[in-house]
Amino acid sequence: MKLLLTILAISSLSLGSAFAGCGKKVTNEGTLKSFDAATKTLTVEGKDGKAATITLTPGTTGADKAADLVGKSVKVISEHGKADSVAAGS
């Protein structure tokens, strides 16, 4: 019985930590201040003045157009600092 309760307690605690913050998408809207092609990183300055550095991945939608968007309004959706999509802002 003790073994069963121990296994149940461990599994319930591990489930809570497994889903903590996972799947949370962050949207950065603002001006694309810089794009470094060597490291594949973007720096987006938000409307509140805070800058965010985001890394492009091979699966990032719109990554091929990132160099053309420097100095323009952009919308970057990312998760854990890695971009899912890069698009021109409105």
N, C-alpha and C positions, 0 to 999 in steps of 0.2 A: 504494500500500500504506500509506503514511504517513497519507494522508487517511482511509482506512478505519479504521485503528487510532485515529486522533484522534476520529472520529465515534463509534466504539464506546466509547471512554473517557468522552467527554462524556455520552453517553446513559446509561451505567451509573452515573455520579456523580449525574446529575439524578434518576434513579429513586430512589436512596437518600434524597435530601433531600425528595423529593415526598411520601413516606409517613411522614416523621418526626413522630410525635405526632398525626397526623390520624386521626380516627375514635375518639379516646380519650374515653370517657364518664366523667364524674366524678359521684359520688353524694354529696350533702350531706344528712346526716340530723341533725336537731336542732330547735331552737325558732326559729320565724319571728319575729325581733325587730321588723322593720319592713317596710312596703310603701309605696313612693312611687308613687302613681298617675300623677303628672305625668311622671316619667322612666322609669316601668315597671321599677323595680329592687326586688329583694328583698334583705334582709340575714338570713342564716341563721346562728345561733350553734350550732356543733357541740357535741357532748358533751364534746369536749376543750377547750372554751372559745374556740376560734378562730372568728372571724366571716368569712363569705364573702358578697361582694356579687355578685349574679347579675342579669342583665338579661332581662326577658321579651321574647319576639318574637311576632309575629302567629300563628305556628304552635305556640306553647307549649300543650300539653295541660294543662287545669286552671287556666289563667291567670285565668279569670273568677271563680274562687273564692279567689284569693290574698288579697284584702282580708279575707275571713272567717276566714282561718287565722292572723292575727297573734296571737302569744302562745301558739300551739298547736304541737304536734309535727308536723313536716313532713319530707317526703322529696323533694328536688329533684335531678333528673338533668339535667346540663348538659354542654355541650361548648364550650370556648373562652370561658367566661363568659356564655354565652347558654343559657337554660333550654330543655330539650326537654319536660319535664313537671314539674308541681307537684302533689303529692298529700299528703293527711293522713297523718301517720306512725302507727306502731303503738305 
